[in-house]
């Protein structure tokens, strides 16, 4: 599927933590997954917490994002919002820790470096419609894209070439990371002194277990997602590699037990929210999307 890189911030990107009453998390997660502005809707161990990423598309969206657009009421106990300030590691970086290919095979499949565009401005309405369709299925043909945007196929082709050349559009291949042996996924909420934030974020970005690392607002200032082969490997990672970073003063570990939605794929986990697009998933556990060579 086609998506913008993490540097596309528009009017803001947020990581939300929703705490629900027992038994309500699945239905609340399903409602979040149906929203076009959410990605990575995840259920956390314990069954009462949901994580999701939200991207505001306009100033109006940014203003109303946390005021009246998310589930509230008796089922949701609290909502904590962490604004993403800077991403140290994430798409379109090439994922590490997959050892199925030889170094020579990896090098031959390595995509061209993504353009360093810095922060990308908001998309115009036509490009946004184009991106919305590609977020559901990156293999959508020119005829369908032309119908969605009301452009000619030649215009669509030119816009696709421009968006890719400028780094606004790249492609994810989504699959269940359990198939490559990564079965223990967790979100780490880390606290460091502000003076050590950059150095610690950059150090975490070098860890092969890390699939996402960003500076955020909130009671903690680093949000990190890691993927390990087992809970034993996760324990070793925390007690050896994380513990070796001297500036870290606090770590909260939240194991991810199920993904309800990934970048653009709704996963059918008995919630009535759709089926997996472009990936097989027979046990409801799927991990980070990985950059697809193109």
Buried (B, 14 or more C-beta within 10 A) or exposed (E): BBBBBBBBBBBBBBBBBBBBEEEBBBBBBBBBBBBEBBBBBBBBEEBBBBBBBBBBBEEEBBEEBBEEEBBEEEBBEEBBBBBBEBBBBBBBBBBBBBEEEEEEEBEEEEEEEBBEBEEBEBBEEBBBBBBBBBBBBBEBEBEBBBEBBEBEBEBBBEBBEEBBEEBBBBBBBBBBBBBBBBBBBBBBBBBBEEEBBEEBBEBBBEBBBBBBBBBBEBEBBBBBBBBBBEEEBBEBBBEEBBEEBEBBEEBEBBEBBBBBBBBBBBBBBEBEBBEBBBBEBEEBBBBBBBBBEE
